[in-house]
């Protein structure tokens, strides 16, 4: 459907997409910071006590329910708002789904789109019940269109429960200790 599948190219693509998500997040967070000394205006935002940058206040237009900005070199928290609260991570879940599918599935085989997959919340990916797709072609709707249906097809193809176990196993291997996947689409 989308051309020949290239594992090496796809791994690069996953790394590239992951880096883009991280870069976009950092740019969004840091571009909204006000360069002004002083205390925060609300008690829900905290700033690392020993951080020596001029970022001292967040503008009122940041609507995120929670966030965490950390210096990766030192591990020091720079800015945070409700960092202890668990949040769904949607499209990042799809990156884990892609990673597990890449490792566990025979991507050259065809798989049938099930009614259960199509019934998943959302309609991106335009998958239709009983269609036959080469498994590798599902990466495009999964990652480029954020298709929940495609995520479910991968999990169903492998065995939904077993696929979720593999996702959680991979999270543990990556020291994602506070992460639990309950579904492949987030």
Secondary structure, DSSP 8 states (H G I E B T S, - for coil): ------HHHHHHHHHHHHHHHHHHHHHHHHHTEEE--S--SSTTEEE-TT--SSEEEE-TT---S-EEEE-TTT--EEEEESTTS----HHHHHHHHHHHHHHHS-TTSEEE--HHHHTSS--TT---TT-EEEGGGHHIIIIIS--HHHHHHHHHHH-HHHHHHHHHHHHHHTT-TT---SSS--
